[in-house]
Amino acid sequence: LGIRFNPMHCIPLKSANGKTDWMLGIARDVPFCFGKVTTILQVHIVNSPAYDVLLGSPFEVLTQAWSQSFLSSNQHITITGPNT
């Protein structure tokens, strides 16, 4: 992606599968676009994770996210721009 990150901020991250990886650093103030919503995130960079992007509680709080799960296994997630 060509995102610059600071390698001086490395912490261990434990995945849901129990695997612990050391983060390579943090990229600050990275814009992410989700449909019509753009938000600025702090991104932890991990070498060879089992996921492309992992969004957690800080993202959910920032975007006031809420989800609906259906019997069909579909899931709808609604987010609100943090500046609205």
C-alpha positions in Angstrom: 0.0 0.0 0.0 3.0 2.3 0.3 1.9 3.5 3.8 4.7 5.0 5.9 4.8 3.7 9.5 6.9 4.3 12.6 8.9 1.2 13.5 9.7 2.6 17.0 6.2 1.7 18.2 6.1 -2.1 18.4 3.8 -4.1 20.7 2.8 -7.7 20.8 -0.7 -8.4 19.3 -2.5 -11.6 20.2 -4.9 -12.9 17.5 -8.2 -14.6 18.2 -6.5 -17.9 17.2 -4.1 -17.5 20.1 -1.1 -16.6 17.9 1.0 -13.7 19.1 2.7 -11.5 16.5 4.9 -8.5 17.0 3.6 -5.5 15.2 6.2 -3.9 12.8 5.1 -0.4 13.8 2.2 2.1 13.6 1.0 4.2 10.7 -0.7 7.4 12.0 -3.7 9.3 10.5 -4.4 6.9 7.6 -7.7 7.8 5.7 -10.1 4.9 5.2 -13.2 5.2 3.0 -16.2 3.0 3.7 -18.8 4.0 1.1 -19.6 7.6 1.8 -17.9 7.6 5.2 -14.2 8.6 5.5 -12.4 8.2 8.8 -8.8 8.7 9.9 -7.4 5.6 11.7 -4.2 4.7 13.5 -3.1 1.4 11.8 -0.9 -1.3 13.5 1.3 -2.9 10.9 1.8 -6.7 11.3 3.9 -9.0 9.1 1.8 -11.8 7.5 -1.4 -11.6 9.5 -4.2 -14.1 9.0 -6.4 -11.1 7.9 -6.3 -8.1 5.5 -7.8 -5.5 7.9 -8.9 -6.1 11.5 -11.3 -3.5 12.9 -12.0 -3.6 16.6 -13.7 -1.7 19.4 -11.9 1.7 18.8 -13.3 1.7 15.3 -16.7 0.7 16.4 -16.8 3.5 19.0 -15.4 6.1 16.6 -17.9 5.3 13.9 -20.8 4.4 16.2 -21.1 1.1 14.4 -24.0 -1.3 14.9 -24.6 -4.6 13.2 -27.6 -6.8 12.3 -27.1 -10.5 11.9 -29.6 -12.6 10.0 -30.6 -16.3 9.9 -29.3 -16.4 6.4 -25.8 -15.7 7.8 -25.8 -12.2 6.2 -24.7 -9.3 8.3 -25.3 -5.6 7.8 -23.0 -3.1 9.5 -24.0 0.6 9.7 -21.4 3.2 10.5 -21.7 7.0 11.0 -18.9 9.4 10.0 -17.1 10.6 13.1 -17.5 14.3 12.0 -21.2 14.2 11.4 
